[in-house]
Amino acid sequence: MEIDRTTLDRLLPGLRERLAEVSLTELESEKNPGIEIFRTLGGTNLLVPKEHGGLGADALDAVRVMRALAAVAPSTAVATMMHQFSVSTMVAAVSFGAESGVNPALLDSITQNQLLLSSAFAEGRTDQDILQPTMTATPVEGGFLVSGTKKPCSLSRSMNLMTASVALPSEHSITGLGIAVIPADAEGLSVHPFWSSFVLAGAESDEVRLTDVFVPAEQMVAPPIEQAIMLQMTGLVHFQLSVSAAYTGIASALVQRVLERGRGSVTDRADLAVRIESAALATEAVARQLIAGDPIHTTLAAAQVARFAAQQTIGEVVNRAVELLGGMAYVSSSDVAYLAAASHGISFHPPSRSSAASSIVDYFTAG
């Protein structure tokens, strides 16, 4: 992971060292200090373009940073990838110009105030289309009243802003889709305990409830249908890249332990290294497609392929790495067991393999 660590150190100097000073147990607890360290060292600005005061990292930089970050602090990586998803969507919307309805000053504010954005786009419900909003927006004078819930919602306690997909009445949106930008301290917004597992407890993935939260009209984005489709597809590509990179990083932390301790035969160690690097390289290949401007539907299909390939590889690599590390490594510290458990999280991010199967087959058979 040398190139990943070098990229992280170049863009966010000091972050890896600061996180390494904290035990994995503390970083993965509900009181995880990693998110605030990420904020104070400029992580919020990673994907914001330089003209808005950000670091201007591209998609390739982003996946490398995510992999290196997840290898040190899994919960921090999983939480902040939702910030990066929201920022990448806003950056794409701003690039469309004034027609998108996104005020470029939002990007300036993120960098100037080190704002963290949570993501409340529809996900996680059985048989629910992940692009179908579950929150509703009722028109009122000067704006909308937004109601609904998001659970789990990462960064629920550290967020400054929430970006939420909402269902808009037809007279306000041809697509029925709106994107609301909501301050975390808005009246009617509340956070409630939800995440009961010890695994990735530091990602702050609790329930956020919105009850008639007033959103001014200028903070409700309702892009034209062509832009809405592009935003959804671009956002999904960034999300799948982040998911693949983060969990590849978690698995890589286990592989690194096998290599450092010389466990198993040289053939065993080489096999683990080759397999986990293949997942990382596939993710990077899709990031390069995004940078090159390949057709977005082609890039989205590639992102799905890379994510599900990584998912399968990670499961196999983690099981073998734990076996090679041996029983003493497993029982003498909770780190090995924790990293193995955390790696399974890749299976639970939408879309699931079963729900995506028909679309993937349709893409490869009918284009």
Salt bridges, closest charged atoms under 4 A:
GLU2 OE1 - ARG5 NH2 3.44
ASP4 OD2 - ARG67 NH1 3.10
ASP9 OD2 - ARG16 NH2 2.62
GLU36 OE1 - ARG39 NE 3.07
ASP61 OD1 - ARG10 NH2 3.21
ASP108 OD1 - HIS52 ND1 2.91
GLU123 OE2 - LYS150 NZ 3.81
ASP206 OD2 - ARG157 NH1 2.46
GLU207 OE2 - ARG209 NE 2.98
ASP268 OD1 - ARG320 NH2 3.20
ASP271 OD2 - ARG275 NH1 3.78
GLU277 OE2 - ARG67 NH2 2.63
GLU284 OE2 - ARG64 NE 3.01
GLU316 OE1 - ARG275 NH2 2.19
GLU323 OE1 - ARG320 NH1 3.10
ASP335 OD2 - ARG257 NH2 3.88
